[in-house]
């Protein structure tokens, strides 16, 4: 199999791909993808100019499906854009191209890692990655202005992988984002808040830029 263009285990040094993974790719991972993009725009203006690409897929992805209506409402609450979203089933090429895979749950993480492609060192649950990132001294990372956001992001993933065995979750559930599929909008909003809070320190660490107030 020929690896597609991109980073991951493939190649290319000018981009850094973040892949968000949940089950159906209609609730959690679309919310996380679009909130990540929204946060990157807040910090960088145009994340593509910094080389960051944000995508999502589902382990049982509803290929071609729109995101859930309640997920769109949650994104609107944050001022994020749901336009043009289309659900995808997780494929080998998505994992191969990804520099960082952030999953909703530990089961999703295990499924991604089981696909191979040396995914273990770059696959985390979202909340796990947040916990690890909080323990990393930003001063130890490359300066985004001098060396670029891509180099900083790669160094962050390496540092988080090195910490994983030392900084364990307080409970098994602490690293999970629960599935709001079929739930009322109030539960969707609570999940949206949870995801947004988990993403904030991650995007700050990736870019070296705090959220504007």
MOPEBEL-V21070 format. One record per run of one state. SS is the DSSP state (hx for helix, st for strand, lp for the rest). FROM is the first residue (numbers start at 1). LEN is the number of residues. If there is no record, write none. Layout:
ss={SS | SS}
from={FROM | FROM}
len={LEN | LEN}
This chain:
ss={lp | st | lp | hx | lp | hx | lp | st | lp | hx | lp | st | lp | hx | lp | st | lp | hx | lp | hx | st | hx | lp | hx | lp | hx | lp | hx | lp | hx | lp | hx | lp}
from={1 | 16 | 23 | 28 | 45 | 47 | 51 | 52 | 59 | 69 | 78 | 89 | 90 | 92 | 98 | 100 | 104 | 106 | 115 | 120 | 123 | 126 | 135 | 138 | 141 | 144 | 148 | 149 | 164 | 172 | 176 | 185 | 208}
len={15 | 7 | 5 | 17 | 2 | 4 | 1 | 7 | 10 | 9 | 11 | 1 | 2 | 6 | 2 | 4 | 2 | 9 | 5 | 3 | 3 | 9 | 3 | 3 | 3 | 4 | 1 | 15 | 8 | 4 | 9 | 23 | 6}
